[in-house]
């Protein structure tokens, strides 16, 4: 794809936190957004999750035709244990009508301060009555990942949003575990979300088909191999 302009991204992140707001401006037929939350709905649900540090943000430039490009950094690597990550993306999004639309695109993941190979992801999906259904395929240095994603935002009983993700991981080289080798595995997650008094509450259940000593081979989307229930509360001050 294209090399990430780190200077511009760094300026954006500093500016976003200092002014505590999202900047949006129309430039002719283009719409420019600078902010501290991902702008792309489909990509936001399909990208690989990463630890979000205190400093994060991105930019997004879209055209009236539906074409867009942008960058998102889930972590600036300023806190201990977090590395600088820059996700550069491009795609095309277009509605068929007021109830149905589609989106296709690709993402390039880079880690400028870590000695590791970059990775790429292709994604696409449909939007129907406010809900999103998508799929993605990514080629990591050590494995290939195929993901199915659903965000039932079009129907929120009691104001609760529901999103689900299921991923199959195929390792490039089998990993030795007690009693044999692991060449592939799957993981999944279900998330319930609801805003409450300005706070975004998320209840997340995640799990995989690995357990016990086989978890030594796990390197999937979830933070833990075995079943895990997480309650997360986040408040945005800008």
Backbone as JSON, one array per atom type, in Angstrom:
{
  "sequence": "XXXXXXXXXXXXXXXXXXXXXXXXXXXXXXXXXXXXXXXXXXXXXXXXXXXXXXXXXXXXXXXXXXXXXXXXXXXXXXXXXXXXXXXXXXXXXXXXXXXXXXXXXXXXXXXXXXXXXXXXXXXXXXXXXXXXXXXXXXXXXXXXXXXXXXXXXXXXXXXXXXXXXXXXXXXXXXXXXXXXXXXXXXXXXXXXXXXXXXXXXXXXXXXXXXXXXXXXXXXXXXXXXXXXXXXXXXXXXX",
  "N": [[0.82, -1.18, 0.0], [0.85, 2.0, 1.1], [3.41, 4.07, 2.5], [3.32, 4.91, 5.96], [2.68, 8.19, 6.99], [4.28, 9.19, 9.56], [4.88, 11.52, 10.93], [2.76, 13.26, 10.4], [0.69, 11.77, 11.54], [1.49, 11.67, 14.21], [1.31, 14.37, 14.87], [-1.43, 14.71, 14.61], [-2.4, 13.07, 16.71], [-1.41, 14.35, 19.0], [-2.68, 16.8, 18.72], [-5.39, 16.06, 18.82], [-5.7, 15.15, 21.45], [-4.99, 17.36, 22.89], [-6.86, 19.37, 22.23], [-9.18, 18.09, 22.74], [-11.32, 17.09, 21.03], [-13.08, 16.04, 18.03], [-12.03, 16.63, 14.8], [-13.51, 17.76, 11.87], [-13.88, 18.37, 8.42], [-15.0, 19.67, 5.33], [-13.57, 19.34, 2.17], [-13.97, 20.46, -0.68], [-14.99, 17.96, -2.79], [-14.27, 16.13, -0.97], [-14.17, 14.65, 2.32], [-12.76, 15.26, 5.37], [-11.62, 13.75, 8.29], [-10.35, 13.96, 11.54], [-9.53, 12.29, 14.43], [-10.06, 10.56, 17.61], [-11.28, 8.13, 17.64], [-11.99, 5.2, 15.69], [-12.95, 5.79, 12.3], [-14.08, 4.25, 10.34], [-16.71, 2.09, 9.85], [-17.05, -0.66, 8.99], [-14.38, -1.59, 8.78], [-13.57, -1.11, 11.39], [-14.84, -3.1, 12.85], [-13.63, -5.39, 11.91], [-10.86, -5.32, 11.95], [-7.75, -6.43, 13.41], [-7.78, -6.73, 16.91], [-6.16, -4.54, 19.24], [-4.04, -3.53, 21.96], [-5.18, -0.68, 23.45], [-3.63, 2.3, 24.02], [-2.95, 5.22, 26.08], [-2.68, 7.23, 24.27], [-4.0, 7.57, 21.2], [-5.34, 7.5, 17.86], [-6.45, 8.82, 14.64], [-6.75, 9.45, 11.07], [-9.03, 10.2, 8.39], [-9.98, 10.21, 5.06], [-12.43, 10.78, 2.78], [-14.22, 10.4, -0.33], [-16.89, 11.78, -2.34], [-17.68, 9.84, -4.12], [-17.49, 7.45, -2.8], [-15.06, 6.28, -2.35], [-12.29, 5.86, -0.1], [-9.49, 6.68, 2.04], [-7.15, 6.2, 4.73], [-5.67, 6.38, 8.08], [-5.06, 4.66, 11.13], [-4.08, 4.57, 14.47], [-3.96, 2.37, 16.98], [-2.35, 2.32, 19.18], [0.16, 4.37, 20.46], [2.45, 3.51, 21.6], [3.49, 4.58, 23.93], [3.13, 3.81, 26.53], [4.13, 1.33, 28.96], [4.82, -1.89, 27.69], [3.32, -1.61, 25.38], [3.44, -1.28, 21.86], [4.25, 0.9, 19.12], [1.81, 1.09, 16.67], [0.65, 1.29, 13.36], [-2.06, 1.46, 11.32], [-2.84, 1.4, 8.04], [-5.27, 2.14, 5.62], [-7.5, 1.54, 2.82], [-10.4, 1.85, 0.75], [-13.72, 1.16, -0.56], [-16.99, 2.31, -0.31], [-20.45, 1.99, -0.62], [-23.91, 2.71, -0.84], [-26.67, 0.63, -1.83], [-29.32, 1.3, -1.64], [-31.52, 3.02, 0.66], [-31.58, 1.14, 2.67], [-29.75, -0.92, 2.23], [-26.33, -1.66, 1.69], [-22.83, -1.81, 0.65], [-19.35, -2.65, 1.29], [-15.89, -2.69, 0.56], [-12.39, -3.35, 1.02], [-8.92, -2.82, 2.05], [-6.34, -3.35, 4.5], [-3.26, -2.3, 5.87], [-1.0, -3.36, 8.2], [1.44, -2.03, 10.27], [4.46, -1.93, 12.22], [6.46, 0.22, 13.25], [8.57, 0.47, 15.15], [9.31, -2.03, 15.92], [10.98, -5.07, 15.31], [9.57, -6.72, 13.18], [7.63, -8.42, 10.67], [5.42, -6.7, 8.42], [1.81, -6.89, 7.98], [-1.13, -7.78, 6.03], [-4.6, -7.18, 5.28], [-7.62, -8.15, 3.76], [-10.96, -7.03, 3.38], [-14.56, -7.12, 3.48], [-18.08, -6.45, 3.18], [-21.63, -6.31, 4.02], [-24.16, -3.88, 4.68], [-27.18, -3.8, 6.33], [-30.21, -2.46, 7.05], [-29.07, -0.98, 9.14], [-27.51, -2.87, 10.46], [-24.41, -4.71, 10.39], [-22.63, -7.02, 8.39], [-19.85, -8.94, 7.84], [-16.7, -10.08, 6.35], [-13.29, -11.16, 6.48], [-9.9, -11.57, 5.38], [-6.68, -12.21, 6.43], [-3.11, -12.02, 6.16], [-0.74, -12.93, 8.11], [2.66, -12.81, 9.47], [3.1, -15.35, 10.64], [0.83, -16.88, 10.3], [-2.4, -17.51, 8.69], [-5.52, -15.83, 8.69], [-9.01, -16.17, 8.82], [-11.96, -14.43, 9.0], [-15.26, -13.99, 10.28], [-17.8, -11.61, 10.8], [-20.29, -9.89, 12.7], [-22.42, -7.22, 13.4], [-25.09, -6.32, 15.12], [-26.37, -3.76, 14.99], [-28.63, -2.56, 13.98], [-30.82, -3.4, 15.33], [-31.54, -2.96, 18.51], [-32.38, -4.25, 21.34], [-33.67, -2.93, 24.34], [-31.78, -0.98, 24.15], [-29.3, -2.21, 23.9], [-26.42, -3.11, 22.23], [-25.27, -5.69, 20.04], [-22.53, -7.62, 19.06], [-20.57, -9.94, 17.14], [-17.82, -12.17, 16.6], [-15.98, -14.48, 14.69], [-13.17, -16.47, 14.14], [-10.92, -18.3, 12.12], [-7.76, -19.71, 12.38], [-4.88, -20.49, 10.6], [-1.88, -21.98, 10.99], [1.42, -21.3, 9.79], [3.5, -23.02, 10.35], [3.31, -26.0, 12.2], [2.86, -26.09, 15.77], [4.56, -27.46, 18.51], [3.04, -29.24, 21.13], [2.06, -30.64, 24.31], [1.66, -33.98, 23.73], [1.39, -33.86, 20.97], [0.92, -31.92, 17.93], [-0.09, -28.6, 17.04], [-1.77, -27.27, 14.36], [-3.72, -25.59, 13.53], [-6.38, -23.47, 14.73], [-9.37, -22.14, 16.27], [-11.12, -19.16, 17.28], [-13.45, -17.09, 19.11], [-15.79, -14.42, 19.86], [-18.26, -12.65, 21.76], [-19.97, -9.66, 22.14], [-21.64, -7.4, 24.23], [-23.01, -4.22, 24.3], [-23.63, -1.05, 25.8], [-24.48, 2.33, 26.25], [-24.24, 4.35, 29.19], [-25.05, 6.97, 31.13], [-23.11, 8.62, 29.93], [-20.99, 6.85, 29.83], [-19.45, 4.18, 28.16], [-20.39, 0.93, 28.27], [-19.22, -2.37, 28.11], [-19.75, -5.79, 27.8], [-18.05, -8.7, 27.47], [-17.62, -11.89, 26.11], [-15.25, -14.34, 25.48], [-13.58, -17.05, 23.78], [-11.9, -20.14, 22.8], [-11.11, -23.02, 20.73], [-9.1, -24.36, 21.93], [-7.53, -25.72, 24.85], [-6.22, -26.24, 28.18], [-2.94, -27.6, 28.1], [-2.67, -27.19, 25.39], [-3.07, -24.53, 24.96], [-0.68, -23.22, 24.86], [-0.03, -22.87, 22.25], [-1.63, -20.88, 21.38], [-2.42, -17.88, 19.66], [-4.31, -15.95, 19.0], [-7.12, -13.69, 18.38], [-8.25, -13.12, 20.86], [-7.67, -12.08, 24.27], [-7.08, -14.11, 25.96], [-6.69, -17.66, 25.97], [-8.49, -19.63, 27.05], [-12.01, -19.69, 28.09], [-13.29, -16.47, 28.79], [-14.7, -13.83, 30.61], [-15.29, -10.44, 30.32], [-15.71, -7.24, 31.68], [-16.0, -4.02, 30.64], [-15.52, -0.56, 31.01], [-15.69, 2.57, 29.59], [-14.99, 5.97, 29.2], [-15.27, 8.77, 27.2], [-13.56, 11.78, 27.03], [-13.57, 13.72, 25.18]],
  "CA": [[0.0, 0.0, 0.0], [1.61, 3.21, 1.13], [4.14, 4.25, 3.74], [2.58, 5.75, 6.89], [3.3, 9.46, 7.35], [4.26, 9.17, 11.01], [4.91, 12.88, 11.47], [1.39, 13.76, 10.35], [-0.1, 11.02, 12.5], [1.87, 12.12, 15.54], [0.73, 15.69, 15.07], [-2.86, 14.51, 14.81], [-2.68, 12.52, 18.03], [-1.17, 15.39, 19.98], [-3.7, 17.82, 18.55], [-6.67, 15.53, 19.26], [-5.76, 15.07, 22.89], [-4.86, 18.69, 23.47], [-8.08, 20.13, 22.03], [-10.29, 17.27, 23.24], [-12.45, 17.1, 20.11], [-12.88, 15.45, 16.72], [-12.0, 17.67, 13.78], [-14.09, 17.34, 10.61], [-13.96, 19.49, 7.48], [-15.23, 19.35, 3.93], [-12.59, 19.91, 1.24], [-14.53, 20.22, -2.0], [-15.71, 16.69, -2.84], [-13.67, 15.25, 0.04], [-14.52, 14.86, 3.71], [-11.6, 14.92, 6.19], [-11.89, 13.58, 9.72], [-9.24, 13.67, 12.44], [-10.16, 11.99, 15.71], [-9.48, 9.56, 18.5], [-12.02, 6.88, 17.5], [-11.97, 4.79, 14.29], [-14.02, 6.37, 11.49], [-14.63, 3.27, 9.4], [-17.56, 1.14, 10.56], [-16.76, -2.04, 8.65], [-13.0, -1.9, 9.15], [-13.46, -1.08, 12.84], [-15.27, -4.38, 13.38], [-12.9, -6.52, 11.36], [-9.43, -5.24, 12.16], [-7.25, -7.17, 14.55], [-7.78, -5.87, 18.09], [-4.85, -4.23, 19.8], [-4.13, -2.82, 23.22], [-5.32, 0.76, 23.23], [-2.91, 3.07, 25.02], [-3.53, 6.52, 26.43], [-2.59, 8.09, 23.1], [-4.4, 6.86, 20.0], [-6.15, 8.33, 16.97], [-6.26, 8.58, 13.22], [-7.31, 10.36, 10.08], [-9.83, 9.52, 7.38], [-10.31, 11.09, 3.94], [-13.36, 10.08, 1.92], [-14.7, 11.13, -1.5], [-18.32, 11.61, -2.57], [-17.92, 8.63, -4.91], [-17.46, 6.29, -1.93], [-13.66, 5.87, -2.13], [-11.69, 6.47, 1.09], [-8.18, 6.26, 2.54], [-6.94, 6.71, 6.08], [-4.77, 5.69, 8.99], [-5.51, 4.56, 12.51], [-3.07, 4.03, 15.38], [-4.57, 1.97, 18.25], [-1.39, 2.52, 20.26], [1.36, 5.13, 20.11], [3.6, 2.86, 22.2], [4.07, 5.43, 24.96], [3.03, 3.14, 27.82], [4.92, 0.11, 29.08], [4.22, -3.08, 27.12], [2.63, -1.3, 24.13], [4.3, -0.87, 20.75], [3.64, 1.77, 18.12], [1.17, 0.39, 15.55], [-0.01, 2.18, 12.41], [-2.9, 0.71, 10.38], [-3.18, 2.21, 6.88], [-6.34, 1.44, 4.92], [-8.18, 2.14, 1.69], [-11.55, 1.03, 0.4], [-14.84, 1.76, -1.29], [-18.25, 2.06, 0.38], [-21.54, 2.54, -1.44], [-25.23, 2.15, -0.56], [-27.56, 0.3, -2.94], [-30.49, 2.14, -1.38], [-31.51, 3.5, 2.04], [-31.54, 0.03, 3.62], [-28.74, -1.91, 1.89], [-25.1, -1.12, 1.13], [-21.69, -2.72, 0.7], [-18.04, -2.04, 1.5], [-14.71, -3.54, 0.35], [-11.17, -2.59, 1.26], [-7.74, -3.52, 2.54], [-5.63, -2.7, 5.6], [-1.85, -2.65, 6.01], [-0.59, -3.19, 9.59], [2.89, -1.86, 10.39], [4.98, -1.69, 13.57], [7.73, 0.87, 12.88], [9.62, 0.38, 16.15], [9.5, -3.43, 16.27], [11.59, -5.84, 14.23], [8.63, -7.76, 12.77], [7.09, -8.2, 9.33], [4.09, -6.12, 8.32], [0.78, -7.81, 7.53], [-2.19, -7.17, 5.25], [-5.92, -7.77, 5.45], [-8.69, -7.79, 2.84], [-12.24, -7.15, 4.07], [-15.74, -6.72, 2.73], [-19.29, -6.77, 3.9], [-22.91, -5.69, 3.69], [-24.92, -3.18, 5.71], [-28.61, -4.0, 6.09], [-31.06, -1.87, 8.09], [-28.26, -0.55, 10.26], [-26.65, -3.95, 10.94], [-23.28, -4.97, 9.51], [-22.18, -8.41, 8.27], [-18.63, -8.86, 7.04], [-15.7, -11.13, 6.35], [-11.94, -10.66, 6.22], [-8.8, -12.53, 5.29], [-5.4, -11.54, 6.69], [-1.91, -12.82, 5.98], [0.26, -12.54, 9.1], [3.95, -13.49, 9.25], [3.14, -16.72, 11.13], [-0.42, -17.61, 10.07], [-3.46, -16.87, 7.91], [-6.73, -15.72, 9.49], [-10.27, -15.93, 8.12], [-12.85, -13.9, 10.03], [-16.64, -13.6, 10.03], [-18.15, -10.6, 11.78], [-21.65, -9.37, 12.64], [-22.78, -6.18, 14.35], [-26.54, -6.19, 14.98], [-26.69, -2.42, 15.45], [-29.92, -2.12, 13.48], [-31.87, -3.83, 16.25], [-30.96, -2.92, 19.85], [-33.37, -4.39, 22.42], [-33.3, -2.24, 25.57], [-30.61, -0.14, 23.88], [-28.08, -3.01, 23.99], [-25.85, -3.53, 20.95], [-24.68, -7.03, 20.03], [-21.59, -7.9, 17.97], [-19.96, -11.26, 17.24], [-16.68, -12.4, 15.71], [-15.48, -15.87, 14.67], [-11.97, -16.49, 13.3], [-10.16, -19.53, 11.94], [-6.34, -19.4, 12.22], [-4.09, -21.57, 10.03], [-0.47, -21.69, 11.25], [2.36, -21.65, 8.72], [4.26, -24.17, 10.83], [2.68, -26.55, 13.4], [3.53, -25.83, 17.04], [4.59, -28.65, 19.36], [2.41, -29.17, 22.44], [2.05, -31.95, 24.96], [0.85, -34.99, 23.07], [1.27, -33.71, 19.53], [1.17, -30.63, 17.28], [-1.25, -27.77, 16.71], [-1.57, -26.61, 13.08], [-4.79, -24.62, 13.33], [-7.3, -23.31, 15.85], [-10.4, -21.13, 16.07], [-11.55, -18.42, 18.46], [-14.67, -16.32, 18.88], [-16.17, -13.51, 20.94], [-19.57, -12.01, 21.72], [-19.89, -8.42, 22.91], [-22.85, -6.64, 24.5], [-22.6, -2.84, 24.56], [-24.7, -0.12, 26.13], [-24.05, 3.58, 26.9], [-24.94, 4.65, 30.43], [-24.6, 8.2, 31.78], [-21.87, 9.06, 29.3], [-19.98, 5.8, 29.91], [-19.69, 3.04, 27.28], [-20.22, -0.32, 28.98], [-19.1, -3.53, 27.24], [-19.63, -7.11, 28.42], [-17.45, -9.5, 26.4], [-17.25, -13.28, 26.36], [-14.37, -14.86, 24.43], [-13.15, -18.43, 24.02], [-11.29, -20.79, 21.64], [-11.25, -24.48, 20.78], [-7.93, -24.9, 22.63], [-7.64, -25.72, 26.31], [-5.13, -26.91, 28.87], [-1.58, -27.38, 27.59], [-2.73, -26.74, 23.99], [-3.11, -23.07, 24.92], [0.66, -22.69, 24.6], [0.04, -22.59, 20.82], [-2.63, -19.87, 21.03], [-1.97, -16.53, 19.3], [-5.44, -15.43, 18.26], [-7.63, -12.36, 18.64], [-8.65, -12.91, 22.25], [-6.57, -11.84, 25.22], [-6.83, -15.35, 26.69], [-7.09, -18.84, 25.21], [-9.68, -20.22, 27.65], [-13.17, -18.82, 28.21], [-13.04, -15.29, 29.6], [-15.74, -12.8, 30.64], [-14.67, -9.15, 30.6], [-16.57, -6.07, 31.79], [-15.17, -2.85, 30.34], [-16.19, 0.73, 31.07], [-14.84, 3.58, 28.97], [-15.6, 7.29, 29.06], [-14.52, 9.68, 26.33], [-13.59, 13.15, 27.53], [-13.49, 14.64, 24.04]],
  "C": [[0.87, 1.25, 0.0], [2.27, 3.35, 2.47], [3.39, 5.19, 4.67], [3.31, 7.04, 7.19], [3.25, 9.66, 8.85], [4.25, 10.57, 11.6], [3.51, 13.45, 11.5], [0.53, 13.07, 11.38], [0.22, 11.46, 13.92], [1.31, 13.48, 15.86], [-0.75, 15.59, 15.35], [-3.16, 14.05, 16.22], [-2.48, 13.57, 19.11], [-2.26, 16.43, 19.94], [-5.05, 17.34, 19.08], [-6.79, 15.53, 20.77], [-5.73, 16.46, 23.52], [-6.16, 19.46, 23.36], [-9.33, 19.35, 22.43], [-11.51, 17.34, 22.35], [-12.07, 16.39, 18.82], [-12.99, 16.56, 15.68], [-12.56, 17.1, 12.47], [-14.26, 18.55, 9.7], [-14.18, 18.98, 6.08], [-14.22, 20.1, 3.07], [-13.06, 19.62, -0.17], [-15.39, 18.96, -1.98], [-15.2, 15.7, -1.8], [-14.14, 15.64, 1.44], [-13.36, 14.36, 4.56], [-12.02, 14.85, 7.65], [-10.59, 13.26, 10.44], [-9.84, 13.41, 13.81], [-9.47, 10.9, 16.48], [-10.32, 8.29, 18.57], [-12.0, 6.5, 16.02], [-13.17, 5.33, 13.53], [-14.72, 5.34, 10.63], [-15.41, 2.19, 10.12], [-17.18, -0.3, 10.27], [-15.35, -2.43, 9.08], [-12.84, -1.96, 10.67], [-13.86, -2.43, 13.43], [-14.41, -5.54, 12.98], [-11.4, -6.48, 11.64], [-9.03, -6.04, 13.39], [-7.24, -6.27, 15.78], [-6.37, -5.66, 18.6], [-5.05, -3.49, 21.11], [-4.16, -1.33, 22.96], [-4.61, 1.49, 24.36], [-3.61, 4.38, 25.29], [-3.56, 7.45, 25.22], [-2.9, 7.27, 21.85], [-5.27, 7.78, 19.16], [-5.85, 8.04, 15.53], [-6.89, 9.65, 12.36], [-8.02, 9.56, 9.01], [-10.24, 10.53, 6.32], [-11.19, 10.32, 2.97], [-13.86, 11.0, 0.81], [-16.2, 10.85, -1.69], [-18.65, 10.34, -3.34], [-17.99, 7.37, -4.05], [-16.06, 5.78, -1.64], [-13.1, 6.57, -0.89], [-10.31, 5.89, 1.36], [-8.03, 6.8, 3.96], [-5.91, 5.93, 6.85], [-5.35, 5.71, 10.39], [-4.39, 3.95, 13.33], [-3.75, 3.67, 16.7], [-3.65, 2.16, 19.44], [-0.19, 3.31, 19.74], [2.61, 4.55, 20.75], [4.25, 3.67, 23.3], [4.02, 4.78, 26.34], [3.79, 1.82, 27.79], [4.16, -1.09, 28.51], [3.48, -2.87, 25.82], [3.61, -0.81, 23.09], [3.53, 0.04, 19.79], [3.09, 0.91, 16.98], [0.47, 1.4, 14.67], [-0.74, 1.32, 11.38], [-3.33, 1.64, 9.26], [-4.2, 1.45, 6.04], [-6.85, 2.23, 3.72], [-9.35, 1.24, 1.3], [-12.61, 1.81, -0.35], [-16.14, 1.34, -0.61], [-19.38, 2.74, -0.37], [-22.87, 1.91, -1.03], [-25.96, 1.77, -1.85], [-28.81, 1.15, -2.86], [-30.41, 2.57, 0.07], [-31.38, 2.38, 3.07], [-30.38, -0.93, 3.4], [-27.53, -1.24, 1.26], [-23.98, -2.14, 1.24], [-20.4, -1.93, 0.89], [-16.96, -3.08, 1.24], [-13.47, -2.7, 0.58], [-10.03, -3.46, 1.71], [-7.05, -2.67, 3.6], [-4.19, -3.21, 5.63], [-1.43, -2.34, 7.46], [0.94, -3.08, 9.64], [3.26, -1.51, 11.83], [6.38, -1.09, 13.43], [8.87, 0.66, 13.88], [9.9, -1.05, 16.6], [10.04, -4.18, 15.06], [10.68, -7.02, 13.88], [8.08, -7.42, 11.39], [5.71, -7.56, 9.4], [3.1, -7.18, 7.85], [-0.32, -7.04, 6.82], [-3.5, -7.9, 5.51], [-6.87, -7.24, 4.38], [-10.03, -7.97, 3.55], [-13.37, -6.68, 3.16], [-16.98, -7.09, 3.52], [-20.5, -6.01, 3.41], [-23.47, -4.98, 4.91], [-26.4, -3.31, 5.37], [-29.4, -3.49, 7.28], [-30.27, -1.52, 9.35], [-27.37, -1.61, 10.87], [-25.57, -4.25, 9.91], [-22.88, -6.44, 9.56], [-20.98, -8.43, 7.35], [-17.75, -10.08, 7.16], [-14.35, -10.52, 6.02], [-10.96, -11.81, 6.13], [-7.5, -11.77, 5.47], [-4.26, -12.54, 6.59], [-0.85, -12.3, 6.93], [1.56, -13.27, 8.84], [3.94, -14.96, 9.64], [1.88, -17.52, 10.85], [-1.34, -16.82, 9.16], [-4.75, -16.92, 8.74], [-7.93, -15.43, 8.61], [-11.33, -15.59, 9.16], [-14.25, -13.64, 9.49], [-17.07, -12.67, 11.16], [-19.59, -10.15, 11.59], [-21.86, -8.36, 13.75], [-24.26, -5.88, 14.16], [-27.0, -4.83, 15.5], [-28.03, -1.91, 14.99], [-31.07, -2.49, 14.4], [-31.27, -3.95, 17.65], [-32.06, -3.03, 20.91], [-32.85, -3.78, 23.71], [-32.05, -1.39, 25.4], [-29.29, -0.87, 23.94], [-27.64, -3.46, 22.6], [-25.18, -4.88, 21.08], [-23.75, -7.18, 18.83], [-20.89, -9.23, 18.23], [-18.83, -11.4, 16.22], [-16.22, -13.85, 15.84], [-14.31, -15.93, 13.69], [-11.33, -17.87, 13.29], [-8.71, -19.17, 11.62], [-5.61, -20.64, 11.7], [-2.62, -21.23, 10.17], [0.4, -22.11, 10.07], [3.19, -22.87, 9.08], [3.6, -24.7, 12.1], [3.53, -26.29, 14.65], [3.43, -27.06, 17.92], [3.94, -28.36, 20.71], [2.47, -30.56, 23.06], [1.12, -32.9, 24.23], [0.68, -34.81, 21.58], [1.6, -32.33, 19.02], [-0.15, -29.93, 17.02], [-0.94, -27.04, 15.4], [-2.62, -25.56, 12.78], [-5.65, -24.54, 14.58], [-8.32, -22.23, 15.5], [-10.65, -20.39, 17.38], [-12.76, -17.56, 18.1], [-14.92, -15.4, 20.08], [-17.56, -12.97, 20.67], [-19.52, -10.79, 22.63], [-21.26, -7.76, 23.01], [-22.44, -5.23, 24.92], [-23.82, -1.97, 24.86], [-24.11, 1.14, 26.75], [-24.89, 3.85, 28.14], [-24.31, 5.87, 31.09], [-23.24, 8.65, 31.25], [-20.75, 8.05, 29.32], [-20.38, 4.66, 28.98], [-19.36, 1.75, 28.03], [-20.21, -1.49, 28.0], [-18.94, -4.79, 28.09], [-19.21, -8.07, 27.32], [-17.18, -10.92, 26.89], [-16.41, -13.77, 25.19], [-13.89, -16.25, 24.81], [-12.47, -18.94, 22.75], [-11.5, -22.29, 21.76], [-10.03, -25.15, 21.41], [-8.15, -24.83, 24.13], [-6.43, -26.44, 26.9], [-3.78, -26.57, 28.28], [-1.57, -26.93, 26.14], [-2.73, -25.22, 23.88], [-1.74, -22.45, 24.71], [0.84, -22.34, 23.13], [-0.88, -21.45, 20.42], [-1.99, -18.51, 20.76], [-3.07, -15.84, 18.51], [-5.86, -14.04, 18.67], [-7.87, -12.09, 20.12], [-7.43, -12.71, 23.14], [-6.21, -13.1, 26.0], [-7.37, -16.52, 25.89], [-8.39, -19.43, 25.73], [-10.82, -19.2, 27.73], [-12.92, -17.68, 29.19], [-14.21, -14.33, 29.48], [-15.1, -11.5, 31.1], [-15.74, -8.07, 30.65], [-15.69, -4.84, 31.64], [-16.02, -1.59, 30.36], [-15.24, 1.79, 30.55], [-15.62, 4.89, 28.82], [-14.69, 8.16, 28.21], [-14.68, 11.1, 26.85], [-13.49, 14.17, 26.42], [-14.23, 14.05, 22.88]]
}
